[in-house]
Amino acid sequence: MDNKDFETMMQALTAAEEKRLGVGSEEFMKCHEEIMEMIDKAMQKDKAANHDRDEKKKTKEVVEMVTLKEASSRTGISYDRLRKMCINHQIVHIKAGCKFLLNWEKLVDYLNTGESRQ
């Protein structure tokens, strides 16, 4: 079979399949439009979800963590007092090895209100 015979055979198969499926008929076109609308809706929904996710990423805050020494310097509260407040879970902190790191915003809130937001 040469290329010309193969091309002719493929055209005949394609024409037979199009006829079997009713390509171009009103029913076929209606189904095609419905499928395309469903694809468009799915793409819009996905696009909206991606947009929402991207917006959330943009608005994430970076938490400022400070050492006890830095917090003591900024607030005037002694290093030892801040350390005891961490040990007693009075202020929001994390422990990195043997160091306490304080969430600066929550420390300021605690100092202004006297209420700890864990």
FENNOR-V181121 format. One record per backbone hydrogen bond with DSSP energy under -1.0 kcal/mol. NH is the residue of the N-H (numbers start at 1). CO is the residue of the C=O. If there is no record, write none. Layout:
NH_CO / NH_CO
This chain:
6_2 / 7_3 / 8_4 / 9_5 / 10_6 / 11_7 / 12_8 / 13_9 / 14_10 / 15_11 / 16_12 / 17_13 / 18_14 / 19_15 / 20_16 / 21_17 / 22_18 / 23_18 / 25_22 / 29_25 / 30_26 / 31_27 / 32_28 / 33_29 / 34_30 / 35_31 / 36_32 / 37_33 / 38_34 / 39_35 / 40_36 / 41_37 / 42_38 / 43_39 / 44_40 / 45_41 / 46_42 / 47_43 / 48_44 / 49_45 / 50_46 / 51_47 / 52_48 / 53_49 / 54_50 / 55_51 / 56_52 / 57_53 / 58_54 / 59_55 / 66_102 / 71_67 / 72_68 / 73_69 / 74_70 / 75_71 / 76_72 / 82_78 / 83_79 / 84_80 / 85_81 / 86_82 / 87_83 / 88_84 / 89_86 / 90_85 / 94_101 / 96_99 / 99_96 / 101_94 / 102_66 / 103_92 / 104_64 / 107_103 / 108_104 / 109_105 / 110_106 / 111_107 / 112_108 / 113_109 / 114_110
